[in-house]
Structures are given as structure tokens and as C-alpha cells.
Amino acid sequence: MSPLNQRRWRNFRKNGRAFWSLIIFSFIFVASLFAEFIANDKPILVEYRGGYYMPIFNFYAETEFGGDFRTEAAYRDIEVRCLIRSGGLEDCFDDPEGIVEQIEAGTFQATDFDEGWMLWPLIPYSYDTSVDRPGAAPLPPGDGNLLGTDDTKRDVFARVLYGFRLSIVFTIIVTVAASIIGIIAGAVQGYFGGRTDLIFQRIIEIWGATPSLYIIIIMFAILGRSFWLLVFLTILFGWTALVGVVRAEFLRARNLEYVRAAKALGVSNWTIMFRHMLPNAMVATLTMLPFIVTGTIGTLASLDFLGFGLPASAPSLGELTLQAKQNLQAPWLAFTAFFTFAIMLSLLVFIFEGVRDAFDPRKTFQ
């Protein structure tokens, strides 16, 4: 790491709010990356007759465990649990619940008995699993559902965990791609100026006036809703956010002495733009990043709330907000949606504020 980057890292660490926000956000995000190990309706590991199986990664038919069907084993069903725990005894088809109770109590007696086991995640529900609890949905927190269920009896905690990961991954992809395009476009405008700048400005004005929501609705109606199509459309209409800032910085710096000296020495335009001028424009660029990140998250949530976002089967925080609006008698949905967005957006804003200040040579932290 260069001395300059070491100084930036020291400044970032001295900003306690940003540093601890990064630690907390990193912990939550890393945990969400392993959501399948935390919340899943399939066991992490199965031991059956001396063999080991990992259902969260592989497909196993019920016949693998002594069942009759070639479809994927329903590990939460009492018959499948009995077959695995008893080693595939045929008695499981007659009284599976009784056999499982005897095995768990240690009182089961059989001549051909090879006890197996299943290692379950902390939350035995995935984001699309229907919870088997009596009562009308949405159900309040309790009986294994830390945050209750939604109006289709799906576990809210599991949906928040998967939805958090989906929102952040979507935001990272869109922000990185849109920032690269916007920085290149703004740098070209500001550095070359003149007719190039004039043409680009008119294109951006026309593009910015395009009703993006209508385009997204039309494209989804033609091609169907999908994650990558939404990523593409969001980048398509989001790359202009950084153009104005980068353009202004390059217009200011294009006539400075170090740029003129580099041109006199025969340095190529692209080297001058991205090796010498861009680092000086990074503070202004990073100032805009929190707005782009939070705006991207808000765009995804808004589209899901309106029904024009991700497919209905996807774990969506915006769809959870819509359910909170439609089920005012279930306040846990509203509280969960509010605190999820509040914590996520606050942490991201604090982190990017710290990054911005760390890149600013005029700011130091004691």
C-alpha cells in the first residue's frame, strides 16, 4: 500500500462512526452471503447409512433415503425424517411420527436399525417456505418465527436476510457499472470540451428527460421481469448521475499547469485523464456516491413496492413494505421494513462519508 493510501486508511479508521459502520455492515452483509446456511428449509448436512449428503448444494431424490418418489426429498416431512433417522426402515410408512419420537427419546428398538441425523440451519425456513403454523396470516412473532410471517405465511426473518443480500448485490453491480460509465463520459466531456462537450450535453439532456419508469414497465411487459434485465435498465438510466460532477472537475483542471506540462511532454490524453486528473476529481465523485447508492436501493424498493420490480417469487424488501401497507393489523411487518431500510441506509451513508473525508487532503482526524 502506497504512503498516500496508508494516510487515507488511517484517516478512515480515526473516523469512528464510519469505521464501526463498516464493521457492522460487513458483518451483516457477510452473514447474508451465507443465508442458505442460516435460513433454509433443507438441512445443511445429512448422515444416512454411513454416507453424508449436503442438500443445500445438491439435489437428492426421496429414493436416495429409501422413499418411493424420484422427486426431491421433502426433508421437513415426517416420513422423510423418519426414513433418514431410522436408516430407511419400511415401518416409517406406517407410523413415522411414532418412530421419530422413539428415536429421539432413545427408546426405539429394531433389528435392522442404522440411526441417521440431520444438521439444520438456525432458521428452518427459506424465503419462499410456507410456515406450518395454525392461524390466519400474517402471523405474529413466535413459535420459531423471530419476526413473524407475511400474508402468505412466509418467514419474515428469512425474507429480510435474503432480501438484504439481493438489495446490496443489486446496488453494488449497478453503482459500479453506472459509475464507470458516468466517470468516463464526464471525463471525456470535461477534458476535450468544445463540440464534444456540447454534443454530450444535448444527449444527456434528452436522455434525462426520458420517462424511465415507463420504459421499465414496457420492457418488463415484453421480456418478462428478471434480475439482470432490471440491472441493465437501472444502469441504462442511472449512469448520468456522476457526469456533471466529473465534467466540472475536468473543466476546472484541464488548463492547470501540470496538465499543460504533461501535454508538452507528449503524454497521451487517456493517461492524463485517468492517471493525473481523475485522482484530483475523486473527492467530488465520492461525495455523490452515497446519493447514488441510497438512490439505487430506493429505486429497487420503489419498483418492488409498485409491482414493477423483481419477480414476485424473489425476496424483496420493497414487497415487504407493500405487505406492511396492506396489513396494518400486523405492525411487525411495518417495523421490520422500516428498521431494515433505516439501518442499511444509515450504515452505507456513514461509510461513504468516511471514505469521502479520507480522500479529502484538507481533512485530518486527531
MISE-445087 format. One record per residue (C-alpha): residue in three letters; x, y, z. Coordinates in steps of 0.2 Angstrom, whole numbers, plus 5000, padded with zeros to 4 digits. Each point is the difference from the previous one (the first is absolute). Layout:
REM residues N
- ALA:X:Y:Z
...
//
This chain:
REM residues 366
- MET:5000:5000:5000
- SER:5007:5017:4995
- PRO:5003:5014:5013
- LEU:4985:5010:4993
- ASN:4988:4985:5002
- GLN:5007:4996:5018
- ARG:4996:5018:5005
- ARG:4983:4998:4993
- TRP:4997:4984:5009
- ARG:5006:5008:5016
- ASN:4988:5014:4998
- PHE:4986:4988:4997
- ARG:5004:4990:5015
- LYS:5001:5016:5011
- ASN:4982:5004:4994
- GLY:4991:4989:5013
- ARG:4983:5001:4993
- ALA:5005:4995:4983
- PHE:5012:4986:5006
- TRP:4987:4992:5012
- SER:4987:5002:4986
- LEU:5011:4990:4988
- ILE:5003:4986:5013
- ILE:4981:4999:5004
- PHE:4995:5000:4982
- SER:5014:4988:4995
- PHE:4994:4988:5013
- ILE:4982:5001:4994
- PHE:5004:4999:4982
- VAL:5012:4985:5002
- ALA:4987:4991:5010
- SER:4987:5003:4986
- LEU:5012:4992:4988
- PHE:4999:4984:5010
- ALA:4981:5002:5001
- GLU:4997:4982:4994
- PHE:5010:4994:5016
- ILE:4990:5011:5011
- ALA:4982:4999:4994
- ASN:4995:4985:4989
- ASP:4987:4987:4999
- LYS:5013:4987:4995
- PRO:5013:4993:5013
- ILE:5018:5005:4998
- LEU:5006:4982:5002
- VAL:4992:4983:5001
- GLU:5007:4984:5006
- TYR:4992:4985:4993
- ARG:5006:4982:5001
- GLY:5018:5006:5002
- GLY:4999:5012:4985
- TYR:5000:5019:5001
- TYR:4989:5011:4990
- MET:4999:5019:4998
- PRO:4982:5004:4994
- ILE:5003:5019:4999
- PHE:5012:4997:4986
- ASN:4994:4985:4991
- PHE:4984:4992:4995
- TYR:4995:4983:5008
- ALA:4985:4990:4996
- GLU:4989:4992:5013
- THR:5006:4983:4994
- GLU:5018:5004:5006
- PHE:4993:4998:5018
- GLY:4989:4985:4997
- GLY:4984:5010:4994
- ASP:4989:4996:4985
- PHE:5001:5017:4990
- ARG:5013:5006:4988
- THR:4996:5018:5004
- GLU:5011:5010:5012
- ALA:4999:4994:5018
- ALA:4989:5011:5011
- TYR:5011:5000:5015
- ARG:4987:5008:5011
- ASP:4987:4986:4997
- ILE:4999:4988:5014
- GLU:5001:4985:4989
- VAL:5017:5006:4993
- ARG:5006:5004:5017
- CYS:4996:4983:5006
- LEU:5008:4992:4985
- ILE:5017:5009:5003
- ARG:4999:4998:5019
- SER:4996:4981:4999
- GLY:5012:4996:4986
- GLY:4985:4997:4988
- LEU:4989:4988:5010
- GLU:4984:4996:4991
- ASP:4991:5002:5016
- CYS:5001:5019:4997
- PHE:4986:4999:4987
- ASP:4988:4993:5014
- ASP:5004:5011:5015
- PRO:5014:5013:4996
- GLU:4996:5012:5014
- GLY:5000:4986:5013
- ILE:5017:4993:4994
- VAL:5008:5018:5000
- GLU:4994:5003:5018
- GLN:5007:4983:5006
- ILE:5017:5004:4991
- GLU:5001:5017:5008
- ALA:4996:4993:5017
- GLY:5012:4986:4998
- THR:4987:4986:5002
- PHE:4999:4994:4982
- GLN:5004:4981:4998
- ALA:5002:4992:4983
- THR:5010:4986:4993
- ASP:5006:5009:4985
- PHE:5003:5018:5006
- ASP:5013:5012:4994
- GLU:4997:5017:5008
- GLY:5003:5015:4990
- TRP:4999:5019:5003
- MET:4997:5017:4992
- LEU:5009:5016:5004
- TRP:4988:5014:4997
- PRO:5003:5019:4998
- LEU:4995:5012:5015
- ILE:4984:5005:4990
- PRO:4992:4985:4992
- TYR:4991:5010:4987
- SER:5006:5007:4984
- TYR:4993:5017:4992
- ASP:4987:4990:4991
- THR:4995:4987:5013
- SER:4983:4999:5006
- VAL:4999:5000:5019
- ASP:4990:4986:5007
- ARG:4992:5009:5015
- PRO:4981:5001:5004
- GLY:4991:5017:4998
- ALA:4997:5013:4987
- ALA:5015:5008:4991
- PRO:5009:5011:5004
- LEU:5005:4992:5016
- PRO:5009:5009:5014
- PRO:5017:4996:5006
- GLY:5002:4984:5010
- ASP:5001:4981:4998
- GLY:5016:5001:4990
- ASN:4996:5015:4990
- LEU:5011:5014:5007
- LEU:4991:5014:4990
- GLY:4984:4991:4997
- THR:4993:4996:4982
- ASP:4993:5010:4986
- ASP:4983:4998:4992
- THR:5005:4984:4991
- LYS:5007:4992:5016
- ARG:5018:5002:4995
- ASP:5013:5003:5013
- VAL:5004:5019:5001
- PHE:5018:4998:5007
- ALA:5005:4988:4986
- ARG:4993:5012:4987
- VAL:5009:5015:5008
- LEU:5016:4991:5000
- TYR:4999:4994:4982
- GLY:4993:5017:4995
- PHE:5014:5010:5008
- ARG:5012:4990:4990
- LEU:4991:5002:4984
- SER:4998:5019:5003
- ILE:5019:5002:5003
- VAL:5006:4989:4986
- PHE:4988:5010:4988
- THR:5006:5016:5007
- ILE:5019:4996:4998
- ILE:4998:4994:4982
- VAL:4990:5015:4995
- THR:5010:5013:5009
- VAL:5017:4993:4994
- ALA:4994:4998:4982
- ALA:4991:5017:4999
- SER:5014:5009:5009
- ILE:5013:4993:4987
- ILE:4989:5006:4986
- GLY:4996:5017:5008
- ILE:5018:5003:5004
- ILE:5007:4996:4983
- ALA:4986:5011:4992
- GLY:5003:5015:5011
- ALA:5019:4999:4998
- VAL:4998:5000:4981
- GLN:4988:5015:5001
- GLY:5011:5010:5012
- TYR:5017:4996:4992
- PHE:4996:5003:4982
- GLY:4987:5013:5002
- GLY:4994:5010:4985
- ARG:4989:4990:4988
- THR:5002:4984:5009
- ASP:4993:5007:5016
- LEU:4986:5009:4991
- ILE:4994:4984:4991
- PHE:5001:4989:5016
- GLN:4991:5013:5010
- ARG:4985:5000:4987
- ILE:5000:4981:5001
- ILE:5000:5000:5019
- GLU:4986:5013:5000
- ILE:4989:4989:4988
- TRP:5004:4984:5010
- GLY:4996:5008:5017
- ALA:4983:5005:4993
- THR:4996:4982:4996
- PRO:4986:4993:5011
- SER:5010:4985:5007
- LEU:4986:4992:5010
- TYR:4990:4999:4984
- ILE:5014:4992:4991
- ILE:5003:4987:5014
- ILE:4981:4996:5000
- ILE:5000:4998:4981
- MET:5016:4989:5000
- PHE:4993:4989:5014
- ALA:4984:4998:4990
- ILE:5010:4994:4985
- LEU:5014:4990:5007
- GLY:4993:4995:5017
- ARG:5007:5006:5017
- SER:5018:4994:5005
- PHE:5014:5005:5011
- TRP:5013:5003:4986
- LEU:4987:5010:4989
- LEU:4997:5011:5015
- VAL:5018:5003:5002
- PHE:5003:5004:4982
- LEU:4986:5013:5000
- THR:5005:5008:5016
- ILE:5018:5002:4993
- LEU:4993:5006:4984
- PHE:4991:5015:5009
- GLY:5011:5002:5015
- TRP:5017:5003:4992
- THR:4997:5019:4998
- ALA:5001:5003:5019
- LEU:5019:5003:5000
- VAL:5002:5008:4983
- GLY:4997:5018:5006
- VAL:5012:4999:5015
- VAL:5014:4992:4990
- ARG:4998:5012:4986
- ALA:5001:5015:5011
- GLU:5016:4993:5008
- PHE:5008:4997:4983
- LEU:4995:5017:4993
- ARG:5008:5008:5015
- ALA:5016:4990:4999
- ARG:5003:4999:4981
- ASN:5009:5016:5000
- LEU:5011:4998:5015
- GLU:5019:5000:4999
- TYR:5003:4981:5003
- VAL:4988:4996:4986
- ARG:5008:5012:4988
- ALA:5017:4992:5005
- ALA:4994:4983:4997
- LYS:4994:5005:4983
- ALA:5016:5008:4995
- LEU:5009:4984:5005
- GLY:4990:4990:4988
- VAL:4990:4990:5013
- SER:4984:4993:4992
- ASN:4983:5007:5004
- TRP:4993:4985:5009
- THR:5015:4999:5011
- ILE:4998:5018:5005
- MET:4982:4998:5003
- PHE:5000:4984:5010
- ARG:5017:5000:5009
- HIS:5002:5019:5003
- MET:4984:5009:5000
- LEU:4987:4987:5006
- PRO:5009:4998:5018
- ASN:4997:5018:5002
- ALA:4982:4998:4996
- MET:4997:4986:5012
- VAL:4994:5010:5015
- ALA:4986:5008:4990
- THR:4996:4983:4992
- LEU:5000:4991:5017
- THR:4988:5014:5007
- MET:4987:4994:4988
- LEU:5002:4981:5003
- PRO:4989:5000:5016
- PHE:4986:5008:4990
- ILE:5002:4987:4986
- VAL:5001:4985:5011
- THR:4984:5005:5011
- GLY:4991:5005:4984
- THR:5003:4983:4992
- ILE:4994:4991:5015
- GLY:4985:5012:5000
- THR:4997:4997:4982
- LEU:4999:4981:5002
- ALA:4989:5002:5016
- SER:4988:5012:4991
- LEU:4999:4989:4984
- ASP:4996:4984:5011
- PHE:4988:5010:5010
- LEU:4990:5005:4984
- GLY:5001:4983:4993
- PHE:5012:5004:4986
- GLY:5016:4993:5007
- LEU:5007:4983:5003
- PRO:4990:4984:4997
- ALA:4986:4997:5013
- SER:5010:4985:5006
- ALA:5016:5010:5005
- PRO:5003:5005:5018
- SER:4997:5019:4999
- LEU:5000:5013:5013
- GLY:4989:5011:4990
- GLU:4987:4986:4999
- LEU:5001:4999:5019
- THR:4996:5018:5001
- LEU:4985:4998:4989
- GLN:4994:4986:5011
- ALA:5002:5011:5015
- LYS:4989:5013:4992
- GLN:4987:4987:4995
- ASN:5000:4992:5018
- LEU:4999:5014:5012
- GLN:4994:4988:5013
- ALA:5017:4992:5000
- PRO:5012:5014:5006
- TRP:5015:4988:5001
- LEU:5001:5001:4980
- ALA:5001:5019:5001
- PHE:5013:5000:5014
- THR:5011:4987:4991
- ALA:4999:5009:4983
- PHE:5004:5017:5008
- PHE:5014:4995:5011
- THR:5008:4989:4986
- PHE:5001:5015:4988
- ALA:5005:5013:5014
- ILE:5014:4989:5006
- MET:5006:4995:4983
- LEU:5000:5018:4993
- SER:5007:5008:5015
- LEU:5015:4988:5000
- LEU:5003:5003:4982
- VAL:4999:5019:5001
- PHE:5012:5000:5015
- ILE:5013:4989:4991
- PHE:5000:5010:4984
- GLU:5001:5016:5010
- GLY:5016:4993:5009
- VAL:5007:4995:4983
- ARG:4997:5017:4993
- ASP:5008:5009:5015
- ALA:5015:4987:4999
- PHE:5003:5006:4981
- ASP:4999:5018:5004
- PRO:5018:5007:5004
- ARG:4993:5015:5009
- LYS:4992:4989:5014
- THR:5010:4991:5014
- PHE:4994:4991:5015
- GLN:5008:5001:5017
//
